[in-house]
Amino acid sequence: MAAKFSIGLDYGTNSVRAIIVDLADGQEIASDVYEYPSGDHGILLDPKDPNLARQNPADYIQGCKTSVANAVKQASRNRDFSPDRVVGIGVDTTGSTPLPVDAKGRALALHSKFKKNLAAHAWLWKDHTSAEEAAEITAKASRTKENYLAKCGGTYSSEWFWSKILHCRRIAPDVFEAAAGWVELADFVPGFLTGNTAPETIRRGICAAGHKAMFHTDWGGLPKKSFLKRLDPELVKVAENYNSDTATSDQVAGHLIKEFAEPMGLPVGIPVAVGAFDAHHGAIGSGVKPGTLVKIIGTSTCDVTVWPADQPLADIPGLCGIVPGSVTPGMYGLEAGQSAVGDIFNWFVRNLAPSTIPSGRDPHVWLTEQADQLQPGESGLLALDWNNGNRTVLVDPYLTGLLVGQTLHTTAAEIYRALIEATAFGALTIINRFEEYGVQVKQVVNCGGIAEKNPMAMQIYADVCGRPMKVSRSAQTCALGAAIFGAVAGGGYSSVAAAQRKMTGTKDTVYRPRKKAKAVYAELYKLYHQLHDAFGVKGSGVAVDQVMKDLIAIRNRVRKG
């Protein structure tokens, strides 16, 4: 039989990646990355407001054309490939990344009038300017009989749909009034690829709607107009122009139109799957199933697992959502995560890396080599991983990082290791929250650059979390997950599960907990949890006066062997 292929588009924080995979085994035969040219590595910033992070929608459109066209050219060197053998296209993006559009679905930032107005651009997931609006939504939603926050962890986030739109209404009313609607990036991309862009007709994915826009069948879709009016009467317009016909990503959003097919070197009419968030598609590309937690480790992390829809499931406080079908049809998708992981390591290297690092050496590699020589607890350091706030379980953008235990002898490698350990402690906190409410985590599958390139970090995660750490076979699991949905939407497979069995897998190396290290980290985690509650939980009353001395005691014991 002739080989068949699918395309996965993965819209990240700094770039968009296109891959072409073989449906027979999920092997990548071509890929291309388009770095967003606007702003600072693709992010539009405001030096007066460190919480602001926007993106230029023009980068999304050009990035799609360029990356796919280059991937198709590369794939054409494979004798089994031809463009007419592409059965479908799948899309994943960051989120919540909403953008204001006009009545035809054209991004306002593409109009000359709004080109320089940051509020008219896409509001990137890491934009925290709407923290006050998020707190207001949380307070008012908690008093509704519908309990709109029950399915998104009990607290609304400044990273999400409604808080960003409400903030725009207040600080940029001209942009808000000009917008006919707001569209998530995960819906915007399939929309322009298929020519269905108007906000009231564009196919909305259940992933973005359920996790970020408080959409749920329990209350008939979006929050009721009466609730939105309590926030701001003008928000009703956004809801009225929001297509409530949400769908899972195995469904077809539409078919590729000529405007994009020709420059990309593809036939017109290829099915395009309904879009979703990168972490959810990354979970699919990593073989997620009940009992398996997938950690997509990048600048931040998203932790995703699934639960059968026909089994009871409690509402879990602090999660980013419990949404039927958001990961795979027939199962609840559960999302958690950390607001900064790779960003913390990059911050340290960029701002605090010592001059003693040999010239020409990658600072991350050098610091990792030095840190790997240390034993757990040897440094006497303990950090909190909140340099960009806390996403789960505290859902608080106002929390900040902390390092305890440094002395005049503390080295850069010790701090670097302590920061990695802090992110592992944060990961364990999320796992414990899942299991506290009956969702077992037996193993963890990791993906992303850190999982691929840093064995020390993976071993620390295994020791801290007390579970085997596996690494996805694919280096591009989010794009692979998108390609899997493209394959299913295009009829290449009958179901997502069938596609996963053929197209996903893990590497042979498995990082298993080491008994001695696990015991030391269990002690350190107790201290981490004291700091977590003392600084993160209002009115906790947790005392931290012994933390420094306990760290010294652990340090001295470890150093004596």
Secondary structure, 3 states (H helix, E strand, C coil): CCCCEEEEEEECCCEEEEEEEECCCCCEEEEEEEECCCCECCEEEECCEEEEEEECHHHHHHHHHHHHHHHHHHHCCCCCCCHHHEEEEEEEECCCCEEEECCCCCEHHHCHHHCCCHHHCEECCCCCCCHHHHHHHHHHHCCCCCCCCHHHCCCCCCCCHHHHHHHHHHHCHHHHHHCCEEEEHHHHHHHHHHCCCCCCCCCCEHHHHHHHCCCEHHHCECCCHHHHHHHCCCHHHHHHCCCCCCECCCCEEEECCHHHHHHHCCCCCCEEECCEEHHHHHHHHCCCCCCEEEEEECCCEEEEEEEECCCCCCCCCCCCEEEECCCCCCEEEEEEEECCCHHHHHHHHHHHCCCCCCCCCCHHHHHHHHHCCCCCCCCCCEEECCCCCECCCCCECCCCCEEECCCCCCCHHHHHHHHHHHHHHHHHHHHHHHHHCCCCCCEEEEECHHHHHCHHHHHHHHHHHCCCEEEECCCCHHHHHHHHHHHHHCCCCCCHHHHHHHHCCEEEEEECCCHHHHHHHHHHHHHHHHHHHHHHCCCCCCCCCCHHHHHHHHHHHHHCC
